[in-house]
Structures are given as structure tokens and as C-alpha cells.
Amino acid sequence: MNTRRKLLAGIGTAALGGLLWGRTSLQAHEAFESAAIDMADASVDGAQNSYFPNVWLDSHEGKRVRFYDDLVRGKIAVINFMFVQCGDICPTMTANLIKVQKLLGERMGRDIFMYSISLQPLMDTPEVLKAYAEMHRVQPGWQFLTGTEADIKRLRYGLGFYDPEPEVDRNLGTHTGMLRIGNDRSERWTMAPALAEPERILATINHVDSTMVHTAYRPVAAASGLG
């Protein structure tokens, strides 16, 4: 199976339950398939066999990194887009991901890595992102990232966070609220709503982690009723 087919096949099972989570999930899923097809056969900026742009980014920790080489290659990643001035969904999304981070425990920063990428790179400098991360008490293993406007847009499109309608695409809020979750080593990628129950997001992460055996999500109430 070539890279393109492995990528598109890997989008399936876990969050294609995700298609039941709403129209936004379906739109983002379709967008990612389109972006994957466009990029699967190309190496970008020296990232061999990568379907993601290998752009330079600056982290809230003061590090200069390549997106693919330093953040994604060989890792399991949870990726979302946000911006500090986002007054509605972004703070709630960050708070929800902190719950996910706690559920991951020691796996966070060792096996699983989170990346939040700013949609307002000119305003969200590394210093601004550092203050934001500290305010939300973000723990190690989760980086907030910024870069040039051109590179952020390129990355956003490469990850499938775009809308074919230009007017809709210009609305930054359109690109928040979803998570791109994947395992680069197995080339398995999926997605989940960022405001889903933390346990559901964890189950989706576990689904792409080949070291995990039990990945099915079961609501607590339903699970407790089993004999």
C-alpha cells in the first residue's frame, strides 16, 4: 500500500465514528483527504516521504522547529489551530485538552505530543503564547506554535483545515474546534472534535497508538451497567 492509500485508509475507524459527531467533522475530514491527495506524492522542504509541509515554526518555549522533522516525524501528535484573541471556543477547547493531557499521564511528552498552532501569527508571538500557556497551566509535551502568515496558511491547508469557499475560509473561527490526531510512524491519521468528552478524545488517540490494545470508547453510564 503506498503512502497515499495508507494515509487515507488510516483516516477511518476511530473518528469515522467521527462522522457521527456532526457536519463540521465531515467537512474537515473531506478537506484532509483532498489535502492528503495533493501532498502525498511530494517531499516538502527536505521532509522525505512527508505529506505535511516542513515549515519553520517558533514555539512558546523559545524553540525554532521544523513542523515535520521536529514535531511529527515518528511521533503520535494531536494538532489543533487556535489564537489567543479567540474569545469563544478557544479557551474552552484549551481547557478540554488540559483534561485530555491529564488523562494521558506519563504518556504525555513521551509517547504523545500536542501542538496548538496560532491562526494570528503576527499577534501571537512566542512571548504571547508563553503567557497563554502559563495562564492555562499547560504541562510539558504541549507546544504552542507560531510562524509567518504564509507558512501557517500552508500548514493549515496541508492539515486539511480550510474551506473551499474563500469568504468562509477567511473566518478564523472556521478552523478552530477540530483536532487532527495521528501516528506518523504508521501513517495513520484521523480527527475528533476538540470539545468532545476527554475520554472520547483519548480513545481516538489510543486508536492510532499501535501500543494500545483497548481503544473502544464506552460512556461511563453504559459501562457501569454491564454485568
N, C-alpha and C positions, 0 to 999 in steps of 0.2 A: 504494500500500500504506500503510495507516495505521500509527500508531506501534505499536499492539499487535501487528499482524501482522509488522512489521519486526523487532520485538524477539524474538518467538517464532521467527521464521524464522532469525534470527541466532544462536540458541542452538545451531544444528545442527552442521554438518560437522566442525569440528576436534575438539571433545570429545565428540561423539556417537560417535566413536571412544571418547569418554569413558565411554559406557555399558558398554564392554567392560572398564573399569577397576574395576568392582565395584558392588555393591548400593548402597553409600553414595553413589556418584556418581549413580546413578539416582534415589535419594530426594531428593537435593539439587536435581537437575535438575527433578524434578516440582514440588518446593516453589517453585522460582524461577518456573516457568511460572504456578503459582497466584498467587503474589505479583504477578507482572507483570500478569496479567489484572485483579487488584483495583486496581492503581495506574496502569495505562497511560493511562486517560482523565482523570486528575486532575492538576492543578497543586498542588504542596505547598509552602506557605510561600513563595510567590513564585517558585518554580522553574518557569518556563514549559515546558510540554511534557515535564516530567521525570516518570518513573515511580519515582524514588527520593526518599525523604524528604530534605528540605533542612535537616536538623537542625544545630545548632551543636555543634562538637567542639573539643577542645583538643589540640594536638599536642605531641610530646615536645620540639619546638623552641621551645615557648612561644608558639605562634601560636593565635589564636582563628579558626576557619574554619567555613564552611558546607560541608556534605558535597557537595551537588551543585554549587553555584555556584563554589566554590573548588577542589574536588578532582577533580570528574568532568567538568564541562561542557567539551566539546570535546577531551577527553583520552582516551588509552588507559590504562586502570587495571587493576592486579592487586590484588585485595582479599581479605583473609582475617581471621578472628577468632581471637584468642588471649588469654591472660592470663599475667602474669608468674609466678604461683604454679603454673602448669600444669607438672607435673614429668615428663610423659612425651613426648607428641607435639610440644608447642610448641617446645622447644629444638631438636629435630631438624628441625622444619618451618622454623624461622628459619634454621638452618644451610644447609638445602637452598635456601632462597630467596636466601641470600647468593651461592650458586653461580650461580643464575639472574641475579642482579644483575651478577655479573662477566661472564657471557656477553653481557649486553646492552651492556656497554661504554659508549660515549658516548651511546647512546640513552637510558640511564637518567637520569631527571630532565630530559630534553629532550623525548623522544617518549613515553617510558613512565614511569608513576608507580606506586609500590607503597604500599599502605595497610594497616597491621595495626591492627585495632580491638579494644580490650580488652573482654572479657566480664565483667570485675570492675572497673567504673569507679570505685567507691568506694575500692578499694585501689590501683588503678593510676593514680596521679596523674601529671601531666606529668613531675614530677621522677623518679618511679619508672620511667616509661617511658624517660626520657632515659638513666638509668643502665643500663637493659636494652639500649637501642640501642648505647650506648657499649661495653658488655661484649661485645656480638656484632660490634662494629666495622662497624655499618651505615653505608653511604655515602649521600651526598645523593641525593634523589629517592625516598627511602623514609621515610614518616612513620608513627609510632606514635601512635594516637589514643585519646582517652577523652572521656567526656561524662557526662550524667546517666543513671541507670539506665533511665528511661523512654525517652529518646532512643536509647540503644544498643539497647534491645529493638525499638523501632520501626524502626530501621535494619536490624537483624538480620532482622526479618521481611520488610522491603522488599527485601532482597537474596536472600531465599529460604533463609536459614539457620535453619530451625525444623523442629520435628517436630509432627505433629498430635496425638500422644499427650502430654498435659501432663507426665506423670512423666518421659518421655524428654526432653522439651524443657527441663526444669529442670536436666538434667545438662549442665553447661557443655562437657564434653568432646565432646558430640554435635555441637557447632557448630565444632569445630576440624578441621583436616585437609583442607579443601577450599579452592579458590581460585575466586573469581568474576573472570573476565577479560573485558574488553570495551572497545569503542571507542564512546564516546558520540556522536561525530560521525556515524558510520554506523549507530548504534543496533544494533550487533551485539555480542551477549553470549554467552559460553559458560562452561565451567568445566573444572577439572582438579584431580586430587588433588595436594595440596601436597607429598607425598612421592614423586611421580613423578620420573623421571630429569630433571635440569635441562634437558637437550636437548629432552625431550618438552614440558616446560612452555614453553620458548622457542618451539617450533613452534606451540603453541597461541596464544601471544601474537602471533606473526607472522601467524597466520591471520586475526586481527581487524584487523591493521595493513594498510590498503589500499596502503601504500607498499612493502610487501614482496611479492616475486614468488614465491619458492620457499619454501613453508611446510610441505611434507611432512616428517614425521619419519621418519628411517631409522636404525635402530640401527647403530652403528659396524661391528660384525662383518659385518652383512648388506651394508652399503655397500661395505666393503673387498673383498667377494667379487665385486663386479660387474666385468665385463670392459669 
